[in-house]
Amino acid sequence: MINYIRSLNPEEFHRLKSSSIGNRIIILDEVGSTNDYAKKIAYSEAEGTIVLSNTQTKGKGRLGRSWEAGINTDIAMSIILKPDTDILTAQRLTLIGGLAVSKAIKEASGEPAYIKWPNDIVLNNKKICGILAETSIQANKLGYCILGIGINVNSNNFKGELEKKAGSLFSEMRRHFSREEIIIKVIEEMNIYYPRYIKDGFSPFIEEYEDLCLNIGKEVRLVDGNTERTGFCEAVTNTGELVIKDKSGERYSVSAGEVSVRGLYGYL
């Protein structure tokens, strides 16, 4: 019987074809945050270097939320990227990361994984992955972007309120998965999506993204600071913003804030 609850095996990654993302892979036994570790080494490492950890104890998601990776069960992954682009384009790499992860999970599991804008991957209405982009400026230019990806793979310890919102591949499909296989698939997909995004922007991916985006065609609630609005999500723009129509018929674009989707994560 294959033991899936074990440390990552570096030999598995030799299957990766020559590529820019994944040209170097650092595997840690335990770390507070792979993103924080990646930020410390980003300027001395080449673009495409990936940091993985078997355990993550102080991971973080959007809006300061925590994201831990259980011992040898989940994926804590950070990719060091150094695109020649502006900060906003780099920060919206979460959208491209979402496409790559969604496709990788479908390939690994056979089940469709959807996107809740801007950075959640959802399976059976449960969040199984979060994506976070963190940037640094050097000499008034983008120095690097760390794309952090946390995927619940074989964990099964969701209690209380978390049980209603979060899940893993194992909890939703009742079978274990190879973390290495999923990581490899994410890397392969990122090597397809990333260069095209940097060259052509988000426009080529709109149709694919909208097909996977759970926000589209749903009532949503936007909370941005002390402001709360509800409306109907109609589309995604060519820069990755949501187009929402409120009850008065006014349309507006959303580039930030917390957007809840009716029927998802307890929003009824």
KOLNU-637656 format. One record per residue (C-alpha): residue number from 1; x negated, y negated, z; residue in one letter; chain. Coordinates in pm, 1 decimal, m for minus. Last residue first. Example, Ala and Ser with C-alpha at 12.3 -4.5 7.8 and 13.67 -1.06 7.14 Angstrom:
<pts>
PT    nr         xx         yy         zz   rest   kette
PT     2    m1367.0      106.0      714.0      s       A
PT     1    m1230.0      450.0      780.0      a       A
</pts>
This chain:
<pts>
PT    nr         xx         yy         zz   rest   kette
PT   268     2762.2    m3252.7      247.6      l       A
PT   267     2388.8    m3315.9      291.3      y       A
PT   266     2272.8    m2999.4      471.6      g       A
PT   265     1953.4    m2948.5      275.9      y       A
PT   264     2134.9    m2951.0      m61.0      l       A
PT   263     2506.6    m2986.4     m135.8      g       A
PT   262     2483.1    m3359.4     m209.1      r       A
PT   261     2125.8    m3446.0     m302.5      v       A
PT   260     1918.5    m3665.4      m71.1      s       A
PT   259     1680.3    m3929.3     m208.2      v       A
PT   258     1421.6    m4062.2       37.5      e       A
PT   257     1241.8    m4369.9      m94.4      g       A
PT   256     1043.7    m4452.0     m403.6      a       A
PT   255     1073.1    m4505.4     m779.2      s       A
PT   254     1449.6    m4551.3     m809.7      v       A
PT   253     1605.5    m4710.5    m1116.2      s       A
PT   252     1937.2    m4896.4    m1116.8      y       A
PT   251     2272.9    m4865.1    m1287.0      r       A
PT   250     2579.4    m5064.0    m1181.1      e       A
PT   249     2910.0    m4883.7    m1229.5      g       A
PT   248     3063.9    m5014.3     m907.2      s       A
PT   247     3030.9    m4673.1     m745.0      k       A
PT   246     2655.3    m4664.0     m808.3      d       A
PT   245     2479.1    m4533.2    m1117.5      k       A
PT   244     2135.0    m4385.8    m1055.2      i       A
PT   243     1840.0    m4355.7    m1294.9      v       A
PT   242     1553.4    m4172.3    m1127.2      l       A
PT   241     1196.9    m4282.6    m1197.8      e       A
PT   240      939.9    m4067.0    m1377.6      g       A
PT   239      785.5    m4327.7    m1606.8      t       A
PT   238      981.2    m4216.0    m1912.3      n       A
PT   237     1296.9    m4245.5    m1703.0      t       A
PT   236     1480.0    m3959.0    m1533.4      v       A
PT   235     1855.3    m3927.5    m1576.4      a       A
PT   234     2208.5    m3966.6    m1444.9      e       A
PT   233     2201.5    m3951.0    m1064.8      c       A
PT   232     2540.0    m4056.3     m926.9      f       A
PT   231     2549.9    m4302.0     m639.2      g       A
PT   230     2492.0    m4366.1     m272.9      t       A
PT   229     2297.4    m4646.4     m108.7      r       A
PT   228     2112.2    m4688.4      221.3      e       A
PT   227     1876.8    m4975.7      305.8      t       A
PT   226     1683.2    m4990.6      633.6      n       A
PT   225     1366.6    m4851.9      475.4      g       A
PT   224     1465.9    m4684.8      151.2      d       A
PT   223     1743.6    m4429.2      194.8      v       A
PT   222     1903.3    m4313.3     m129.0      l       A
PT   221     2203.5    m4082.8     m124.7      r       A
PT   220     2276.2    m3866.5     m425.8      v       A
PT   219     2582.9    m3741.6     m609.9      e       A
PT   218     2471.9    m3490.2     m866.8      k       A
PT   217     2426.9    m3479.7    m1244.6      g       A
PT   216     2048.7    m3482.6    m1220.3      i       A
PT   215     1915.4    m3450.9     m866.6      n       A
PT   214     1842.6    m3078.3     m897.7      l       A
PT   213     1569.8    m3143.1    m1155.4      c       A
PT   212     1477.3    m2837.2    m1362.5      l       A
PT   211     1641.9    m2930.6    m1693.4      d       A
PT   210     1555.5    m3295.9    m1625.0      e       A
PT   209     1186.0    m3208.2    m1604.6      y       A
PT   208     1181.3    m3018.3    m1931.7      e       A
PT   207     1361.1    m3302.7    m2110.2      e       A
PT   206     1136.7    m3568.1    m1957.0      i       A
PT   205      803.2    m3393.8    m2019.2      f       A
PT   204      683.4    m3569.5    m2334.8      p       A
PT   203      766.9    m3910.0    m2179.2      s       A
PT   202      549.5    m3868.6    m1867.3      f       A
PT   201      232.2    m4026.4    m2003.7      g       A
PT   200       61.2    m3936.1    m2331.5      d       A
PT   199     m308.8    m3889.8    m2249.8      k       A
PT   198     m298.4    m3849.9    m1869.8      i       A
PT   197       13.7    m3634.3    m1897.7      y       A
PT   196     m140.2    m3424.3    m2174.0      r       A
PT   195     m451.5    m3362.5    m1968.2      p       A
PT   194     m247.3    m3260.1    m1659.5      y       A
PT   193       18.8    m3032.2    m1808.5      y       A
PT   192     m192.9    m2756.1    m1962.7      i       A
PT   191     m469.9    m2729.0    m1702.9      n       A
PT   190     m202.4    m2767.9    m1436.8      m       A
PT   189      m28.3    m2457.9    m1573.6      e       A
PT   188     m341.5    m2245.3    m1547.0      e       A
PT   187     m412.5    m2373.2    m1196.1      i       A
PT   186      m56.2    m2298.2    m1081.9      v       A
PT   185      m79.7    m1946.9    m1232.1      k       A
PT   184     m408.9    m1882.1    m1055.2      i       A
PT   183     m265.2    m1999.9     m724.4      i       A
PT   182       38.2    m1773.6     m769.9      i       A
PT   181     m175.6    m1467.1     m839.8      e       A
PT   180     m410.3    m1545.2     m551.9      e       A
PT   179     m121.4    m1574.1     m308.5      r       A
PT   178       m7.0    m1224.3     m400.6      s       A
PT   177      360.9    m1189.2     m316.8      f       A
PT   176      558.4     m998.6      m56.6      h       A
PT   175      916.5     m887.8     m102.0      r       A
PT   174     1248.2     m991.7       43.8      r       A
PT   173     1332.9    m1242.4     m231.6      m       A
PT   172     1437.8    m1548.6      m32.2      e       A
PT   171     1237.6    m1488.5      287.1      s       A
PT   170      936.8    m1364.5       89.8      f       A
PT   169      925.5    m1653.1     m156.3      l       A
PT   168      956.7    m1886.1      136.4      s       A
PT   167     1231.5    m2083.8      305.2      g       A
PT   166     1320.3    m2425.2      434.5      a       A
PT   165     1643.8    m2621.1      474.4      k       A
PT   164     1888.3    m2430.2      690.9      k       A
PT   163     1616.9    m2237.2      877.5      e       A
PT   162     1439.4    m2564.3      956.8      l       A
PT   161     1737.6    m2678.3     1162.4      e       A
PT   160     1680.9    m2391.5     1404.7      g       A
PT   159     1419.0    m2136.8     1302.8      k       A
PT   158     1209.2    m2051.2     1000.2      f       A
PT   157      946.6    m1784.9     1062.2      n       A
PT   156      923.6    m1573.9      749.3      n       A
PT   155      591.2    m1655.9      585.0      s       A
PT   154      489.3    m1472.5      268.7      n       A
PT   153      474.8    m1757.1       15.9      v       A
PT   152      555.1    m2100.6      153.8      n       A
PT   151      377.7    m2327.4      m93.6      i       A
PT   150      182.4    m2641.7       m3.2      g       A
PT   149       33.4    m2842.9     m288.5      i       A
PT   148     m189.4    m3145.5     m233.0      g       A
PT   147     m293.1    m3352.2     m533.0      l       A
PT   146     m590.0    m3563.3     m429.6      i       A
PT   145     m633.7    m3862.1     m658.1      c       A
PT   144     m971.2    m4021.7     m710.0      y       A
PT   143    m1160.2    m4347.5     m739.1      g       A
PT   142     m888.9    m4552.7     m904.5      l       A
PT   141    m1040.2    m4888.6     m982.2      k       A
PT   140    m1083.0    m5211.7     m784.5      n       A
PT   139    m1445.1    m5120.1     m700.5      a       A
PT   138    m1327.8    m4791.1     m545.5      q       A
PT   137     m961.8    m4715.5     m475.4      i       A
PT   136     m840.4    m4389.9     m322.4      s       A
PT   135     m526.0    m4191.0     m397.4      t       A
PT   134     m307.8    m3938.0     m218.4      e       A
PT   133      m57.6    m3721.1     m407.5      a       A
PT   132      170.2    m3488.1     m207.7      l       A
PT   131      359.5    m3177.3     m317.5      i       A
PT   130      600.0    m2970.4     m107.6      g       A
PT   129      700.4    m2609.4     m163.7      c       A
PT   128      959.8    m2356.2      m51.9      i       A
PT   127     1256.6    m2584.5        5.0      k       A
PT   126     1570.2    m2373.0       20.5      k       A
PT   125     1865.4    m2410.7     m219.4      n       A
PT   124     1804.6    m2058.1     m355.3      n       A
PT   123     1451.3    m2164.1     m449.9      l       A
PT   122     1353.4    m2531.5     m432.1      v       A
PT   121     1029.6    m2710.8     m515.8      i       A
PT   120     1012.4    m3050.6     m348.6      d       A
PT   119      809.8    m3347.2     m480.9      n       A
PT   118     1007.5    m3625.3     m646.1      p       A
PT   117     1277.7    m3531.8     m705.7      w       A
PT   116     1419.7    m3195.6     m603.0      k       A
PT   115     1267.5    m2949.6     m846.5      i       A
PT   114     1393.4    m2601.2     m931.4      y       A
PT   113     1246.9    m2252.7     m909.5      a       A
PT   112     1392.4    m1995.5    m1146.5      p       A
PT   111     1343.9    m1629.3    m1047.9      e       A
PT   110     1106.6    m1385.7    m1219.5      g       A
PT   109      878.7    m1402.3     m917.8      s       A
PT   108      531.7    m1477.5    m1053.0      a       A
PT   107      633.4    m1644.0    m1378.9      e       A
PT   106      912.2    m1838.9    m1207.7      k       A
PT   105      672.0    m1947.0     m935.4      i       A
PT   104      415.2    m2066.2    m1188.6      a       A
PT   103      677.0    m2262.4    m1385.4      k       A
PT   102      799.2    m2445.2    m1075.7      s       A
PT   101      443.8    m2506.5     m959.1      v       A
PT   100      335.2    m2662.5    m1289.2      a       A
PT    99      650.0    m2874.5    m1324.2      l       A
PT    98      619.6    m3000.0     m967.5      g       A
PT    97      252.0    m3082.8    m1016.5      g       A
PT    96      353.4    m3294.9    m1312.6      i       A
PT    95      598.1    m3487.1    m1094.5      l       A
PT    94      347.6    m3511.7     m807.2      t       A
PT    93      109.6    m3667.2    m1061.4      l       A
PT    92      324.0    m3974.8    m1008.7      r       A
PT    91       58.6    m4116.0     m774.4      q       A
PT    90     m195.8    m4109.2    m1056.2      a       A
PT    89       28.0    m4301.9    m1294.9      t       A
PT    88       97.5    m4554.3    m1020.0      l       A
PT    87     m273.3    m4596.5     m943.3      i       A
PT    86     m384.4    m4672.0    m1298.9      d       A
PT    85     m567.8    m4433.1    m1529.7      t       A
PT    84     m904.3    m4275.0    m1599.3      d       A
PT    83     m819.0    m3958.6    m1410.8      p       A
PT    82    m1033.1    m3836.0    m1121.8      k       A
PT    81     m857.4    m3531.3     m977.8      l       A
PT    80     m946.3    m3327.6     m668.6      i       A
PT    79     m691.4    m3048.9     m624.4      i       A
PT    78     m565.8    m2953.1     m279.1      s       A
PT    77     m414.3    m2618.1     m183.8      m       A
PT    76     m252.1    m2473.2      126.3      a       A
PT    75      m78.8    m2155.0       11.1      i       A
PT    74      101.3    m1933.3      260.2      d       A
PT    73       61.4    m1608.5      455.2      t       A
PT    72     m300.4    m1570.7      567.3      n       A
PT    71     m233.2    m1747.3      899.8      i       A
PT    70       65.9    m1972.7      852.4      g       A
PT    69       40.0    m2292.1      647.3      a       A
PT    68      159.4    m2608.5      818.3      e       A
PT    67      346.0    m2899.8      664.7      w       A
PT    66      412.8    m3205.8      881.3      s       A
PT    65      619.1    m3507.5      775.8      r       A
PT    64      445.7    m3843.6      742.6      g       A
PT    63      686.5    m3985.6      483.5      l       A
PT    62      578.6    m3728.3      224.9      r       A
PT    61      400.2    m3413.0      337.5      g       A
PT    60      131.7    m3336.5      590.7      k       A
PT    59      m91.7    m3050.5      691.8      g       A
PT    58     m213.7    m3028.2     1047.6      k       A
PT    57     m268.7    m2656.4     1113.1      t       A
PT    56     m357.4    m2511.5      773.8      q       A
PT    55     m459.8    m2145.6      754.0      t       A
PT    54     m610.2    m1942.6      470.0      n       A
PT    53     m743.5    m2263.6      318.1      s       A
PT    52     m790.3    m2375.1      m39.0      l       A
PT    51     m982.3    m2672.2     m179.0      v       A
PT    50     m994.1    m2713.5     m556.0      i       A
PT    49    m1255.5    m2894.0     m764.9      t       A
PT    48    m1102.8    m3021.1    m1088.1      g       A
PT    47    m1297.7    m3343.2    m1106.2      e       A
PT    46    m1651.4    m3294.5     m983.8      a       A
PT    45    m1740.7    m3320.9     m616.6      e       A
PT    44    m1943.9    m3588.1     m436.8      s       A
PT    43    m1671.1    m3852.8     m445.8      y       A
PT    42    m1402.1    m3609.0     m335.4      a       A
PT    41    m1586.2    m3452.2      m40.4      i       A
PT    40    m1410.8    m3623.6      249.1      k       A
PT    39    m1084.9    m3659.0       54.6      k       A
PT    38    m1076.7    m3283.4       m6.8      a       A
PT    37    m1096.0    m3212.4      366.3      y       A
PT    36     m809.8    m3452.4      434.7      d       A
PT    35     m603.9    m3292.9      158.7      n       A
PT    34     m682.4    m2942.0      286.0      t       A
PT    33     m544.3    m3047.2      623.4      s       A
PT    32     m637.6    m2923.3      972.0      g       A
PT    31     m851.0    m2644.7      834.9      v       A
PT    30     m889.5    m2270.3      872.5      e       A
PT    29    m1070.0    m1996.9      679.8      d       A
PT    28    m1180.5    m2228.2      401.8      l       A
PT    27    m1199.2    m2141.3       31.8      i       A
PT    26    m1370.7    m2387.2     m204.3      i       A
PT    25    m1293.0    m2339.3     m572.6      i       A
PT    24    m1502.7    m2489.1     m851.2      r       A
PT    23    m1403.2    m2511.7    m1217.9      n       A
PT    22    m1044.5    m2483.1    m1096.2      g       A
PT    21     m915.1    m2772.0    m1304.0      i       A
PT    20    m1156.6    m2818.0    m1594.5      s       A
PT    19    m1105.7    m2472.4    m1737.3      s       A
PT    18    m1290.3    m2156.2    m1830.1      s       A
PT    17    m1043.6    m1873.7    m1783.5      k       A
PT    16     m952.4    m1772.3    m1432.5      l       A
PT    15     m993.9    m1400.4    m1366.7      r       A
PT    14    m1293.7    m1478.6    m1145.7      h       A
PT    13    m1034.4    m1611.7     m903.7      f       A
PT    12     m964.2    m1266.2     m766.0      e       A
PT    11    m1323.8    m1231.9     m646.7      e       A
PT    10    m1267.4    m1510.0     m393.2      p       A
PT     9    m1019.3    m1290.2     m199.8      n       A
PT     8     m783.3    m1500.2       11.2      l       A
PT     7     m757.4    m1370.9      365.3      s       A
PT     6     m493.8    m1110.8      441.2      r       A
PT     5     m117.8    m1068.5      460.1      i       A
PT     4      m71.6     m919.3      111.8      y       A
PT     3     m193.5     m572.8      205.8      n       A
PT     2     m128.9     m345.8      m91.7      i       A
PT     1        0.0        0.0        0.0      m       A
</pts>
